[in-house]
Amino acid sequence: MKVEPASEIHEKHWANRSRQMRLALILLVLIFIILGVVTVLTRAQSPNCVDLKRRVDDATRAYQTVLTQSQTIDRKFATYELTIRKLQDELIVNDKRKVGAERDIAEAQRDRARCERDRGLLAKDACANVTHRTDTAEKRLAYARANENRLEAGLSENQQRLATTKATLRAVSANLRSAQQDLDEANKAYAAHGCVN
């Protein structure tokens, strides 16, 4: 059996030790690289609180914008409904005035026919006043008809506006629900990651 000198044993020992140290260093570098990659991937998949806060703020702004639009459309809708009711009431009153004017014209024409047959049938000023009564009633009737046309045009215009606003209100309501959902999801994500306001 051959005995190796102490220096050779010592060199082999340091060579083995050196190999083990290089292997340990390589493993350490690999571990740091793997941890770095895992950290980067985790951060990419899981946003941080700043990003989540930005998402909540954006969702809140979007919700507030749509909410304001919805409230504006609601007010317009209510205004058109009120205007329509008012115009319908005015049409009823105007129709009564028109019927009254037509009745007054018919009465004045009957009185004129009586006066033409026999002036003594009516009170003494009644026959002299028939033309004036007829003219006044005809002016009232003409005004009532013109007013009726104006009111019906206004009613039709406001009914069209109401229909358009109703369709817009449905669309804005859908947008509001969607914005509310986005805001709820953003708040849940923010809370789920343990972020604090």
DAGIVEN-V905021 format. One record per pair of residues at least 24 apart in sequence whose ideal C-beta (glycine too) atoms are under 6 Angstrom apart, sorted by the first residue. I is the first residue (numbers start at 1). J is the second residue. If there is no record, write none. Layout:
# DAGIVEN-V905021
<<I/J> <I/J>>
This chain:
# DAGIVEN-V905021
<<49/195> <52/189> <52/190> <52/193> <52/195> <55/186> <56/186> <56/187> <56/190> <59/182> <59/183> <59/186> <62/179> <63/179> <63/183> <66/175> <66/176> <66/179> <69/172> <70/172> <70/176> <73/168> <73/169> <73/172> <76/165> <77/165> <77/169> <80/158> <80/161> <80/162> <83/158> <84/158> <87/151> <87/154> <87/155> <90/151> <91/151> <94/144> <94/147> <94/148> <97/144> <98/144> <101/137> <101/140> <101/141> <101/144> <104/137> <105/137> <108/133> <108/134> <108/137>>
